[in-house]
Amino acid sequence: MAAARALRLCVLRLLLLSLLPGPTGAVWPQPQAQSSPPGGGRCPVPARRFRFAAAGGSAVGPGCAVLDAAFQRYWPLLFGRPTENEPSWETPCTELLVYVSTPGCNGFPSLDSKESYKLSVSKGSMLLSAETVWGALRGLETFSQLVGRDENGTYYINETEIVDFPRFPHRGLLLDSSRHYLPLRAILETLDVMAYNKFNVFHWHIVDDPSFPYESSTFPELSKQGAFNAMSHVYTASDVRAVIEYARLRGIRVIAEFDTPGHTLSWGPGAPGLLTPCYMGKVPSGVYGPINPIFNSTYQFVTRLFQEVSTVFPDFFLHLGGDEVDFTCWQSNPEIRAFMMERGFGEDYKKLESFYIQRLLDIVSSLGKGSIVWQEVFDNDVKLRPDTIIHVWKENKMQYLKEMANVTRSGYQALLSAPWYLNRISYGQDWIEAYKVEPLNFEGSPEQKALVIGGEACMWGEYVDVTNLTPRLWPRGGAVAERLWSSETVRDVEDAYARLVEFRCTLLGRGVQAQPLYVGYCDHEFGGV
Amino acid sequence: MGAASSGPRRRLCFPGRYYEYIFGHSRRRTRGRRPLAARGEPELFQLQVVIEAGDPGCDRHPHLTSSEAYHLTVTEPVAVLKASEVWGALRGLETFSQLVHEDDYGSFLINESEINDFPRFAHRGVLLDTSRHYLPLKSILTNLDAMAFNKFNVLHWHIVDDQSFPYQSIYFPELSDKGAYSSNLIYTPTDVHLVIEYARLRGIRVIPEFDTPGHTQSWGKGQKDLLTPCYNGGQPTGSFGPVNPVWNTTYDFMAKFFKEISSVFPDEFIHLGGDEVDFSCWKSNPEVKEFMKKQGFGTNYAKLESYYVQNILDIVSSYNKGQMVWQEVFDHKAQLKPDTVVQVWMANNYAHELSSVTGSGFTAVLSAPWYLDYISYGQDWKKYYSVEPLNFPGSEKQKKLLIGGEACLWGEFVDATNLTPRLWPRASAVGERLWSSSNVTNLQDAYKRLTNHRCRMLSEE
C-alpha cells in the first residue's frame, strides 16, 4: 500500500522477478568469466564424504592456518543440514583439490596481493587453483556459493569453469566504533560477511569526537578518560589482535584510522594540552577544538602514539584522516594567531592545517608506513608524498567524479567512497544507486584511471550500533562489493536484483540478519530468527 | 510484587512478568541482598494493586472504551496502584517499572511520587504487514511487548495483501494453501489465538485487516472466480484485478469468509481496507461494463467500488462487528455506517481530510504523518513527535471524533531481520504523542527521556 505510484511502477518488473525462483548457483559478486558445458551436467556432492585437500605440487598444504581454518569454516557453510541421502548412480564430486602456486601462508594480505583463482568442476573432479592463499580464499567462497541442494536434500554442484580476479585491488568497508561502540562479535561477524562478498579491506575508523575506545599501551589515559565506559566500551590489545588475525584468515587487511587534527575531542581528557583551547575574546571558553599544531609537545605525542599504532597494526598503510577541520577555534586562540603571523601564513588557516599534516605525514613515513588521507588534505594543497592515497568522500551532485579526475591527474592514487555512504539510508531500493556507480566515469587518460585503486563502502556510526548494523549493511553493501570486484560490463540491474535476492537468502541461511531487498521470502528462512 | 485486590476474590489476572522487567537485569544479581539497615533508608516492600470497578474486565478483551486511567502513589512502605479496570492497572505497572532504577551499587531505588495518568487518545495503534513479508510469531510477540512498554493498545494486523495470504482460513483452506509464500509461512488458528491472547494480556486489541477489493492478488490463487479477469481487445489476458463486484458468488464468499473472521477475532472492529482500487481491470471487463450500465453508474467506477464496499459493510455489520476503512472509502462517497472508523493515510493535506471526515460525523484515526516505513537519514523521530493530530479546522465536537492514530510499518522492505530496529524507538515518539498531554512537546526534553527509554527497551528485549 505504502509505495508511491512512481516507485511501484518502477519495481513492478522486479516484483515479478522476486516471485520467480532465483538462479541457483549464481555467484555474488559475479566472476569475470564463468561457463558451463552445453547440456551442463551436475555432480552430486555427498556431504558426509566430502573433503577439501591440497592438490599434488601445491606450494601450500596442510599446516597453513589460512587454508586449514578456511576448510573448517566452509564445511558447515556448505552443508548446513546434511541428510543421509547419498545417490549411487552418478559419479560424485567428493573432493575439492586446492592448488596454490606461491608459498606463503603466515603473512598478511597487502594492496599487491594476487587474488585471482580458477575453479574447474566436472563430473567427479573439482580443482581450485590460485597463485596465492588469498586467491584460494576467494575461490573457496565462490565454490561455497555454487553448491546447491535439490528437493531430495541432495547437495550438488553444476559442471562449471570459472576464471576470476578482482577489477580493483582495494575493496573496503568502513566501520565507525567511536560514535557507537561496536562489540567485538559485531566486528567479527562483519568480517565474515565481508569475506562472503570478497571485500578485502576493513577500514577501522576506531576513534573520533564522541569516544576513544582504543586502549593505548603508551597512553592508557586516552581510553580511560575518553571511552564511553573504560571497562566495557574499549578494545584491548588482545581485542585488536583478535580482529587483525580474524581478518587475516579471511584475506582482509585492517587499516586503522586515527583521524587528526579534527575529530579529536575524545582525545582531550586523556591528553591535557593536546587540543586547542578555544577563546571567547581574551578568555578561554572551556571548549576545545582540533589538535594544537603549534606546540612541539603535540608532535612528540603524535610520534609516540603512531609509533605504537604502527607496531600494533601490521598493514603497510595507516589512515590519517585529516577531514573537516574547523578553523574557528584556531582563529580564536591568541597563541595560534601569533604563530600564524610568525610563520607568515596570514589569515590562511589552510596553511596551518597543512603545516600539521605535513609533519604528521613525515612522522608516519619515517615509521615505515604509507598514508591514506581524506580528500581535504589534497584539496587544501598539502605537500604530499607521491604514494599518498587520497580518499574521495564528498558527494554533491556527482562532483566526486571531478575530484577523482583532479586527484588522479595530479598523480595520486584514489579511493572512492562518496556515492557509497551506506549510513545515508532512504526509502526504497537504494542499493541500485550504489550499484550503478562507475568509478572510472571521468575524463582522464588510461594511466590516470589506473590510479583508481578501488573504493570503500562507509557505515558511519551516528545512528548505527549493534542493534541495527547488520541489516543496514547487508545486502546493500553487496552492491558495492560487486561494483568493485566484477567487470565494468556487469551492470544489468534486473539481473543483479535476481542474483542479489538469492545471495541475500544465502546470507540469511548463514545466520546473517541481512534485510530484504523487496517483497518475497527465502526458503529455510527461519533457522536463526 | 504484591497482592491485587479488586472486589470479591479475584486472582491476579496479569502475570508476574513485571518482576523480571524491574529486577531481572540487575548487574549485581549474583551478589544477593545487601543489608539495608546499613543504609538506613526507608524501604518499599510492596506494590498493592487495587482495581476499583465491580467488574475489572480480567477475563475479557480490551475495547475502545476501556478505561486505561490509573493512580500511582509511591511512598514507603507500600506503594499503591489504583485503576478502574485491569487495563489501567497494566498501564500503571508499566509506569511503575520505569520508575524503578538501579544505583551504582546495585540497589533498586524509586522516588516517592504521585502519578495520575490516563491516555489522551483511546486508539493508539501500530500497523504490521505480514503479507509483503511473512513475520514469524516471535517477531509479532516481541513487538507486542515493545508496544506495551510504550502504552500502545491496538495491533492493526494487515495480515494479507497482494503478495501473500498467510492467514489459514478454516472455511477456505485453499486461500493459504495456494496463496501463502510457502506452506510453512502461514498463521494457523493456534498462531492467531496466541497473538490475540498475548496481546490481551498486555491490554492490546487486535484489529485484523482483510483489505478488499484491491490488494487481493493472493486471494485469487486459492479462490477461483473471485477476482475480476482483465480483458484486452475482447480477450481475457490471463491476469486479474480487484475482487469482482458484479457476481453474487463474490458476496456469498465474503459472507462466509467474514463470518469466520468475526468469530476468530474477538475485537468489536474489523478493518475492511478499501484503499487504492485500480479501476483499469474493471474498465476492461465486459461483464463489469454491462453491470455499470444496468446500475446507471455511467463511467464512474468509484460508484461501483462504493456499491461493493457497502455490501461488505452490511455483511460485516450483520455479524455485529464495527468496521474500519481506509479514507478512499469515505472519499468515494460510499454509504458508511454511523460508527465506521475512517483511517486517514494520504499524506497530502491530511488536515483537510480530517476536517472532512469528522465534519461528516465520522470517527477518524490518523496515520498519514506516521508512515514509519518511510525511512530517511537522521533523527526523523522528531517529525513524528511534532505532529499535533488536532491541528485541523473543526469544532470541538468534530475534534472529539479523532479517536487516535496508528504508526504504520508497511512491509515492502521490512521483515524479521530489521523490524525491531526500524520500528523502535521511532514509534515511541508516536506513542507519546497519542498518550501524553498536548502540551508535552519539548524536543530536547523528549530526546533525553527517549534515549533513556531506548536503553531500557534494549535491556528488556
Interface residues (C-beta under 8 A of the other chain):
Chain A: M1 A2 A3 L15 L19 N423 R424 I425 S426 Y427 G428 Q429 Y463 T467 N468 T470 P471 R472 L508 Q513 A514 Q515 P516 L517 Y518 V519 G520 Y521 D523 E525 F526 V529
Chain B: D129 R132 H133 Y134 P136 K138 S139 H158 D161 Q163 S164 Y181 S182 L185 D211 H215 D275 E276 W345 Y371 D373 Y374 I375 S376 Y377 G378 Q379 C408 W410 G411 E412 F413 V414 D415 A416 T417 N418 T420 P421 R422 L458
